[in-house]
Amino acid sequence: MIRFFITATILLFTGISHAQSDGSVGETAQVKVTLENIMNDQGSILIALYDKTGFMSKPVLSAKSTITNGISEYTFMAVPPGHYAIIALHDANSNGKMDFEPSGMPKEGWACSNNDMSMGPPDFEASKFEVTDQNLELTLKF
């Protein structure tokens, strides 16, 4: 489990990727993500949007967001229609990676779309949502 989270954290937040678009009007949407129940306002939120083929290895888009009063918001722009999943990490100490307890459990909070918090690594099918040409708002809970 430690190996999964270390690998996922490194791959998840190595930089910002960009969705492909030919610029046609109406073909993309904004996905506004509100993250709630964040333990404290220290550090930042690292957030990534995945499609099925790149899940946990290559985000379509990724970003860093601030935290205010236990809440963070970020809007992914120009997301093409399709099925996606979001994974977010509360990087409380701003070291760019997930930290772990000696037992191997994550020390920092994390969240998935659809608030899927099942045991083990995040699952695309349990976390996926559909983007159409309409803007979308999601709430994830830590």
BALORO-258854 format. One line per 8 residues: their letters; for each residue z, y, x of N, C-alpha, C, CB. Coordinates in nm, 4 decimals. Glycine has a CB too. Layout:
<recs>
a> Z/Y/X/Z/Y/X/Z/Y/X/Z/Y/X | ...;
</recs>
This chain:
<recs>
mirffita> 0.0000/-0.1184/0.0824/0.0000/0.0000/0.0000/0.0000/0.1256/0.0875/0.1207/-0.0007/-0.0941 | 0.0730/0.1202/0.1985/0.0736/0.2355/0.2885/-0.0666/0.2595/0.3414/0.1727/0.2143/0.4053 | -0.1332/0.1529/0.3838/-0.2685/0.1665/0.4373/-0.3609/0.2293/0.3336/-0.3232/0.0295/0.4815 | -0.3480/0.1862/0.2069/-0.4301/0.2430/0.1001/-0.4099/0.3933/0.0896/-0.3976/0.1764/-0.0335 | -0.2845/0.4377/0.0829/-0.2577/0.5803/0.0654/-0.2979/0.6621/0.1872/-0.1113/0.6022/0.0357 | -0.2776/0.6096/0.3061/-0.3192/0.6829/0.4256/-0.4704/0.6977/0.4275/-0.2706/0.6117/0.5536 | -0.5408/0.5869/0.4049/-0.6870/0.5921/0.4024/-0.7360/0.6842/0.2920/-0.7456/0.4519/0.3838 | -0.6785/0.6712/0.1739/-0.7205/0.7546/0.0610/-0.6965/0.9018/0.0892/-0.6467/0.7134/-0.0661;
tillftgi> -0.5824/0.9333/0.1476/-0.5508/1.0730/0.1761/-0.6472/1.1311/0.2773/-0.4079/1.0863/0.2268 | -0.6750/1.0570/0.3819/-0.7681/1.1060/0.4841/-0.9063/1.1276/0.4241/-0.7762/1.0074/0.6023 | -0.9550/1.0291/0.3508/-1.0886/1.0402/0.2928/-1.0944/1.1437/0.1816/-1.1335/0.9059/0.2397 | -0.9872/1.1544/0.1071/-0.9829/1.2437/-0.0080/-0.9921/1.3893/0.0315/-0.8574/1.2208/-0.0863 | -0.9286/1.4260/0.1395/-0.9121/1.5669/0.1686/-0.9685/1.6102/0.3027/-0.7694/1.6012/0.1631 | -1.0760/1.5473/0.3462/-1.1354/1.5864/0.4735/-1.2243/1.7079/0.4610/-1.2141/1.4727/0.5307 | -1.2531/1.7503/0.3417/-1.3360/1.8694/0.3246/-1.3904/1.8761/0.1846/-1.4502/1.8713/0.4252 | -1.4625/1.9822/0.1587/-1.5186/2.0033/0.0261/-1.6614/1.9526/0.0248/-1.5127/2.1526/-0.0142;
shaqsdgs> -1.6906/1.8661/-0.0718/-1.8259/1.8181/-0.0935/-1.8856/1.8976/-0.2084/-1.8284/1.6648/-0.1232 | -2.0153/1.8931/-0.2219/-2.0804/1.9699/-0.3275/-2.1649/1.8794/-0.4157/-2.1668/2.0809/-0.2677 | -2.1538/1.8996/-0.5475/-2.2367/1.8263/-0.6419/-2.3805/1.8725/-0.6292/-2.1861/1.8449/-0.7862 | -2.4729/1.7826/-0.6528/-2.6148/1.8144/-0.6460/-2.6620/1.8673/-0.7811/-2.6970/1.6902/-0.6040 | -2.7458/1.9679/-0.7805/-2.7991/2.0258/-0.9027/-2.9320/2.0915/-0.8730/-2.7008/2.1272/-0.9638 | -3.0256/2.0823/-0.9686/-3.1534/2.1509/-0.9475/-3.1515/2.2905/-1.0077/-3.2683/2.0697/-1.0078 | -3.0358/2.3332/-1.0612/-3.0208/2.4696/-1.1105/-3.0597/2.4904/-1.2554/-3.1003/2.5596/-1.0275 | -3.0956/2.3852/-1.3274/-3.1341/2.4006/-1.4670/-3.0146/2.4458/-1.5498/-3.1913/2.2691/-1.5224;
vgetaqvk> -3.0372/2.5406/-1.6388/-2.9314/2.5941/-1.7231/-2.8837/2.4862/-1.8197/-2.9803/2.7190/-1.8002 | -2.7524/2.4753/-1.8380/-2.6960/2.3842/-1.9364/-2.6783/2.2420/-1.8890/-2.7802/2.3836/-2.0552 | -2.7152/2.2118/-1.7659/-2.7038/2.0733/-1.7220/-2.5678/2.0403/-1.6613/-2.8114/2.0432/-1.6222 | -2.4883/2.1394/-1.6320/-2.3581/2.1153/-1.5712/-2.2472/2.1762/-1.6566/-2.3538/2.1727/-1.4288 | -2.1250/2.1418/-1.6210/-2.0091/2.1945/-1.6935/-1.8988/2.2282/-1.5943/-1.9581/2.0925/-1.7992 | -1.8039/2.3058/-1.6413/-1.6827/2.3325/-1.5647/-1.5761/2.2330/-1.6096/-1.6340/2.4808/-1.5838 | -1.4978/2.1839/-1.5146/-1.3861/2.0954/-1.5460/-1.2590/2.1642/-1.4974/-1.4038/1.9530/-1.4798 | -1.1818/2.2165/-1.5933/-1.0559/2.2848/-1.5602/-0.9438/2.1814/-1.5612/-1.0255/2.4017/-1.6614;
vtlenimn> -0.8701/2.1766/-1.4512/-0.7618/2.0803/-1.4365/-0.6296/2.1556/-1.4260/-0.7841/1.9896/-1.3120 | -0.5365/2.1224/-1.5144/-0.4011/2.1760/-1.5082/-0.3096/2.0624/-1.4656/-0.3563/2.2375/-1.6458 | -0.2337/2.0854/-1.3590/-0.1407/1.9857/-1.3061/0.0007/2.0317/-1.3387/-0.1595/1.9653/-1.1514 | 0.0767/1.9463/-1.4069/0.2108/1.9820/-1.4534/0.3166/1.8911/-1.3918/0.2180/1.9746/-1.6062 | 0.4421/1.9342/-1.4054/0.5584/1.8576/-1.3596/0.5611/1.8386/-1.2084/0.5606/1.7225/-1.4270 | 0.5073/1.9355/-1.1348/0.5107/1.9287/-0.9892/0.6542/1.9583/-0.9458/0.4083/2.0297/-0.9236 | 0.7079/1.8786/-0.8560/0.8496/1.8831/-0.8200/0.8975/2.0207/-0.7740/0.8766/1.7835/-0.7120 | 0.8161/2.0916/-0.6958/0.8542/2.2242/-0.6484/0.7274/2.3021/-0.6136/0.9499/2.2147/-0.5250;
dqgsilia> 0.7435/2.4263/-0.5735/0.6279/2.5115/-0.5434/0.5921/2.5130/-0.3951/0.6550/2.6527/-0.5897 | 0.6545/2.4275/-0.3170/0.6257/2.4218/-0.1739/0.4908/2.3566/-0.1490/0.7359/2.3455/-0.0997 | 0.4233/2.3994/-0.0430/0.2969/2.3378/-0.0055/0.1852/2.3726/-0.1010/0.3123/2.1892/0.0018 | 0.0973/2.2765/-0.1226/-0.0181/2.2981/-0.2093/-0.0585/2.1668/-0.2747/-0.1365/2.3578/-0.1298 | -0.1542/2.1776/-0.3654/-0.2119/2.0607/-0.4307/-0.3489/2.0355/-0.3699/-0.2216/2.0805/-0.5856 | -0.3724/1.9117/-0.3286/-0.5040/1.8687/-0.2832/-0.5625/1.7878/-0.3979/-0.4969/1.7845/-0.1480 | -0.6807/1.8241/-0.4422/-0.7391/1.7634/-0.5619/-0.8832/1.7234/-0.5341/-0.7320/1.8605/-0.6822 | -0.9218/1.6061/-0.5842/-1.0576/1.5569/-0.5603/-1.1158/1.4968/-0.6877/-1.0583/1.4526/-0.4470;
lydktgfm> -1.2441/1.5211/-0.7061/-1.3216/1.4693/-0.8192/-1.4140/1.3611/-0.7649/-1.4034/1.5837/-0.8918 | -1.4052/1.2402/-0.8215/-1.4843/1.1264/-0.7756/-1.5767/1.0749/-0.8845/-1.3934/1.0146/-0.7282 | -1.6926/1.0233/-0.8431/-1.7716/0.9402/-0.9331/-1.7399/0.7947/-0.8971/-1.9273/0.9715/-0.9213 | -1.7966/0.6998/-0.9713/-1.7608/0.5593/-0.9499/-1.8017/0.5105/-0.8118/-1.8254/0.4721/-1.0562 | -1.9195/0.5483/-0.7662/-1.9675/0.4955/-0.6381/-1.8872/0.5468/-0.5190/-2.1130/0.5311/-0.6193 | -1.8301/0.6650/-0.5287/-1.7537/0.7203/-0.4178/-1.6038/0.7167/-0.4379/-1.7955/0.8596/-0.3938 | -1.5576/0.6470/-0.5425/-1.4154/0.6493/-0.5768/-1.3287/0.6067/-0.4588/-1.3883/0.5585/-0.6966 | -1.2347/0.6910/-0.4250/-1.1373/0.6727/-0.3179/-1.1978/0.6754/-0.1778/-1.0658/0.5435/-0.3378;
skpvlsak> -1.3268/0.7087/-0.1682/-1.3851/0.7161/-0.0344/-1.4639/0.8441/-0.0099/-1.4744/0.5979/-0.0117 | -1.5359/0.8922/-0.1099/-1.6177/1.0117/-0.0901/-1.6161/1.0967/-0.2172/-1.7633/0.9732/-0.0518 | -1.5353/1.2036/-0.2184/-1.5299/1.2863/-0.3392/-1.6593/1.3633/-0.3622/-1.4137/1.3835/-0.3305 | -1.6920/1.3824/-0.4877/-1.8047/1.4680/-0.5251/-1.7675/1.6123/-0.4935/-1.8415/1.4513/-0.6767 | -1.6444/1.6497/-0.5279/-1.5895/1.7828/-0.4996/-1.4422/1.7674/-0.4644/-1.6081/1.8797/-0.6215 | -1.3919/1.8534/-0.3777/-1.2487/1.8544/-0.3484/-1.2045/1.9970/-0.3212/-1.2155/1.7626/-0.2278 | -1.0742/2.0212/-0.3372/-1.0235/2.1578/-0.3219/-0.8739/2.1558/-0.2939/-1.0532/2.2415/-0.4481 | -0.8223/2.2717/-0.2577/-0.6788/2.2946/-0.2392/-0.6389/2.4029/-0.3382/-0.6438/2.3360/-0.0899;
stitngis> -0.5232/2.3848/-0.4030/-0.4775/2.4794/-0.5044/-0.3302/2.5132/-0.4825/-0.4992/2.4220/-0.6461 | -0.2911/2.6333/-0.5221/-0.1518/2.6762/-0.5093/-0.0692/2.6262/-0.6281/-0.1433/2.8302/-0.4991 | 0.0623/2.6361/-0.6139/0.1563/2.5920/-0.7168/0.2446/2.7100/-0.7562/0.2427/2.4716/-0.6666 | 0.2601/2.7327/-0.8863/0.3489/2.8369/-0.9368/0.4312/2.7796/-1.0513/0.2686/2.9621/-0.9831 | 0.5629/2.7824/-1.0358/0.6538/2.7314/-1.1393/0.6216/2.5877/-1.1798/0.6482/2.8211/-1.2620 | 0.5907/2.5036/-1.0821/0.5655/2.3626/-1.1084/0.4314/2.3318/-1.1709/0.6704/2.3106/-1.1952 | 0.3408/2.4297/-1.1728/0.2081/2.4115/-1.2333/0.1014/2.4578/-1.1349/0.1963/2.4899/-1.3680 | -0.0097/2.3866/-1.1341/-0.1249/2.4254/-1.0529/-0.2494/2.4105/-1.1393/-0.1356/2.3386/-0.9220;
eytfmavp> -0.3430/2.5013/-1.1215/-0.4693/2.4945/-1.1966/-0.5856/2.5098/-1.1004/-0.4753/2.6041/-1.3072 | -0.6909/2.4353/-1.1294/-0.8134/2.4483/-1.0512/-0.9303/2.4151/-1.1434/-0.8116/2.3545/-0.9245 | -1.0419/2.4857/-1.1253/-1.1621/2.4583/-1.2042/-1.2746/2.4154/-1.1120/-1.2041/2.5821/-1.2867 | -1.3228/2.2939/-1.1344/-1.4425/2.2466/-1.0653/-1.5620/2.3068/-1.1374/-1.4502/2.0887/-1.0620 | -1.6500/2.3705/-1.0634/-1.7666/2.4370/-1.1206/-1.8901/2.3479/-1.1061/-1.7901/2.5741/-1.0524 | -1.9855/2.3648/-1.1966/-2.1178/2.3009/-1.1887/-2.1099/2.1496/-1.1688/-2.1976/2.3622/-1.0755 | -2.0309/2.0830/-1.2525/-2.0194/1.9375/-1.2461/-2.1290/1.8769/-1.3340/-1.8769/1.8894/-1.2918 | -2.2162/1.7939/-1.2768/-2.3221/1.7313/-1.3559/-2.2638/1.6310/-1.4564/-2.4234/1.6611/-1.2634;
pghyaiia> -2.3332/1.6055/-1.5667/-2.2865/1.5051/-1.6620/-2.2678/1.3694/-1.5938/-2.3853/1.4925/-1.7790 | -2.1675/1.2967/-1.6390/-2.1397/1.1643/-1.5834/-1.9943/1.1278/-1.6039/-2.1750/1.1592/-1.4345 | -1.9562/1.0147/-1.5485/-1.8178/0.9689/-1.5547/-1.7513/0.9962/-1.4204/-1.8099/0.8174/-1.5911 | -1.6295/1.0509/-1.4268/-1.5566/1.0915/-1.3074/-1.4095/1.0538/-1.3208/-1.5716/1.2428/-1.2832 | -1.3392/1.0573/-1.2079/-1.1938/1.0435/-1.2041/-1.1407/1.1479/-1.1068/-1.1500/0.8980/-1.1618 | -1.0196/1.1942/-1.1321/-0.9554/1.2933/-1.0455/-0.8283/1.2332/-0.9873/-0.9239/1.4244/-1.1237 | -0.8069/1.2591/-0.8595/-0.6816/1.2243/-0.7932/-0.6289/1.3514/-0.7279/-0.7012/1.1086/-0.6873 | -0.4991/1.3765/-0.7451/-0.4366/1.4955/-0.6877/-0.3118/1.4554/-0.6095/-0.4010/1.5981/-0.7985;
lhdansng> -0.2855/1.5264/-0.5010/-0.1696/1.5034/-0.4156/-0.0916/1.6327/-0.4000/-0.2124/1.4487/-0.2778 | 0.0399/1.6258/-0.4165/0.1258/1.7408/-0.3873/0.1608/1.7338/-0.2385/0.2566/1.7414/-0.4781 | 0.0901/1.8097/-0.1590/0.1124/1.8145/-0.0141/0.2255/1.9138/0.0127/-0.0191/1.8555/0.0635 | 0.3476/1.8708/-0.0136/0.4643/1.9597/-0.0114/0.4897/2.0231/0.1247/0.5865/1.8837/-0.0537 | 0.4586/1.9522/0.2319/0.4841/2.0071/0.3651/0.3574/2.0578/0.4340/0.5498/1.9022/0.4516 | 0.2490/2.0654/0.3600/0.1217/2.1224/0.4086/0.0711/2.0580/0.5376/0.1377/2.2711/0.4310 | 0.0890/1.9264/0.5487/0.0372/1.8590/0.6673/-0.0969/1.7897/0.6420/0.1380/1.7579/0.7167 | -0.1511/1.8053/0.5210/-0.2832/1.7525/0.4897/-0.2892/1.6034/0.4649/-0.3744/1.7851/0.5983;
kmdfepsg> -0.1750/1.5387/0.4487/-0.1745/1.3946/0.4236/-0.0544/1.3570/0.3383/-0.1730/1.3157/0.5563 | -0.0602/1.2371/0.2812/0.0520/1.1880/0.2030/0.1576/1.1327/0.2984/0.0061/1.0796/0.1011 | 0.2830/1.1667/0.2725/0.3939/1.1160/0.3519/0.4630/1.0039/0.2748/0.4943/1.2296/0.3866 | 0.5280/0.9125/0.3507/0.5857/0.7927/0.2911/0.7321/0.7750/0.3273/0.5079/0.6712/0.3340 | 0.8048/0.7108/0.2374/0.9420/0.6684/0.2632/0.9367/0.5494/0.3598/1.0167/0.6306/0.1293 | 1.0492/0.5175/0.4258/1.0504/0.3994/0.5135/1.0111/0.2709/0.4396/1.1887/0.3823/0.5753 | 1.0350/0.2661/0.3094/1.0000/0.1485/0.2292/0.8503/0.1371/0.2041/1.0728/0.1527/0.0969 | 0.7751/0.2427/0.2387/0.6307/0.2402/0.2162/0.5875/0.3103/0.0889/0.5830/0.0996/0.2126;
mpkegwac> 0.6824/0.3551/0.0099/0.6487/0.4259/-0.1135/0.6145/0.5712/-0.0815/0.7658/0.4184/-0.2154 | 0.5240/0.6314/-0.1588/0.4882/0.7719/-0.1346/0.6097/0.8635/-0.1467/0.3792/0.8167/-0.2328 | 0.6220/0.9568/-0.0547/0.7299/1.0553/-0.0562/0.6881/1.1786/-0.1363/0.7687/1.0953/0.0878 | 0.5575/1.2030/-0.1440/0.5043/1.3198/-0.2146/0.4403/1.2743/-0.3454/0.4010/1.3965/-0.1263 | 0.4429/1.3642/-0.4437/0.3898/1.3312/-0.5744/0.2380/1.3222/-0.5758/0.4351/1.4326/-0.6743 | 0.1859/1.2449/-0.6692/0.0422/1.2344/-0.6877/0.0146/1.2077/-0.8353/-0.0184/1.1223/-0.5977 | -0.1084/1.2344/-0.8749/-0.1471/1.2179/-1.0152/-0.2927/1.1751/-1.0234/-0.1245/1.3489/-1.0948 | -0.3257/1.1082/-1.1335/-0.4637/1.0660/-1.1619/-0.5033/1.1144/-1.3006/-0.4786/0.9109/-1.1518;
snndmsmg> -0.6328/1.1315/-1.3198/-0.6818/1.1657/-1.4531/-0.6413/1.0561/-1.5514/-0.8364/1.1849/-1.4523 | -0.6303/1.0934/-1.6770/-0.5786/1.0085/-1.7850/-0.4333/0.9711/-1.7605/-0.6634/0.8815/-1.7988 | -0.3698/1.0374/-1.6623/-0.2300/1.0123/-1.6285/-0.2028/0.8647/-1.6039/-0.1399/1.0632/-1.7387 | -0.3003/0.7976/-1.5432/-0.2869/0.6561/-1.5089/-0.1925/0.6424/-1.3899/-0.4257/0.5926/-1.4770 | -0.0761/0.5890/-1.4138/0.0226/0.5704/-1.3074/0.0630/0.4236/-1.2984/0.1469/0.6590/-1.3319 | -0.0341/0.3338/-1.3194/-0.0047/0.1919/-1.3105/0.0308/0.1555/-1.1663/-0.1246/0.1080/-1.3603 | 0.0936/0.0423/-1.1492/0.1329/-0.0024/-1.0153/0.0080/-0.0277/-0.9312/0.2206/-0.1308/-1.0230 | 0.0202/-0.0015/-0.8041/-0.0910/-0.0229/-0.7131/-0.1785/0.1000/-0.7035/-0.1732/-0.1416/-0.7570;
ppdfeask> -0.2904/0.0845/-0.6369/-0.3795/0.1989/-0.6162/-0.4432/0.2458/-0.7467/-0.4882/0.1630/-0.5156 | -0.4859/0.3711/-0.7513/-0.5553/0.4218/-0.8702/-0.6779/0.3366/-0.9027/-0.5972/0.5686/-0.8496 | -0.7089/0.3278/-1.0308/-0.8206/0.2477/-1.0791/-0.9215/0.3397/-1.1468/-0.7721/0.1367/-1.1770 | -1.0480/0.3326/-1.1065/-1.1490/0.4216/-1.1630/-1.1606/0.4034/-1.3138/-1.2844/0.3971/-1.0969 | -1.1688/0.2809/-1.3611/-1.1883/0.2565/-1.5044/-1.0730/0.3133/-1.5869/-1.2026/0.1064/-1.5312 | -0.9507/0.3024/-1.5368/-0.8346/0.3547/-1.6098/-0.8258/0.5068/-1.6015/-0.7061/0.2928/-1.5556 | -0.8863/0.5645/-1.4982/-0.8753/0.7089/-1.4745/-0.9982/0.7884/-1.5168/-0.8492/0.7337/-1.3296 | -1.1056/0.7215/-1.5523/-1.2320/0.7924/-1.5747/-1.2320/0.8744/-1.7033/-1.3463/0.6937/-1.5782;
fevtdqnl> -1.3162/0.9777/-1.7019/-1.3414/1.0617/-1.8183/-1.4882/1.1013/-1.8116/-1.2462/1.1886/-1.8219 | -1.5414/1.1474/-1.9242/-1.6833/1.1820/-1.9298/-1.7029/1.3328/-1.9281/-1.7479/1.1221/-2.0547 | -1.7974/1.3760/-1.8467/-1.8401/1.5155/-1.8440/-1.9773/1.5213/-1.9099/-1.8437/1.5731/-1.6968 | -1.9925/1.6117/-2.0062/-2.1219/1.6368/-2.0691/-2.1664/1.7750/-2.0231/-2.1140/1.6274/-2.2275 | -2.2487/1.8408/-2.1017/-2.2877/1.9778/-2.0664/-2.1899/2.0807/-2.1230/-2.4291/2.0072/-2.1172 | -2.0774/2.0328/-2.1792/-1.9738/2.1202/-2.2347/-1.8558/2.1288/-2.1376/-1.9266/2.0685/-2.3736 | -1.7964/2.2471/-2.1247/-1.6795/2.2629/-2.0390/-1.5661/2.1738/-2.0884/-1.6344/2.4103/-2.0348 | -1.4816/2.1315/-1.9958/-1.3774/2.0342/-2.0246/-1.2454/2.0817/-1.9639/-1.4160/1.8941/-1.9701;
eltlkf> -1.1349/2.0568/-2.0341/-1.0017/2.0886/-1.9822/-0.9185/1.9615/-1.9803/-0.9322/2.1991/-2.0676 | -0.8560/1.9331/-1.8667/-0.7729/1.8148/-1.8499/-0.6335/1.8563/-1.8039/-0.8369/1.7166/-1.7491 | -0.5332/1.7792/-1.8431/-0.3971/1.8000/-1.7953/-0.3508/1.6718/-1.7284/-0.3010/1.8410/-1.9117 | -0.3088/1.6837/-1.6030/-0.2544/1.5713/-1.5277/-0.1070/1.5979/-1.5034/-0.3308/1.5500/-1.3931 | -0.0268/1.4924/-1.5113/0.1179/1.5067/-1.4930/0.1627/1.4288/-1.3703/0.1944/1.4581/-1.6183 | 0.2443/1.4971/-1.2895/0.3022/1.4327/-1.1716/0.4249/1.3552/-1.2130/0.3376/1.5362/-1.0623;
</recs>
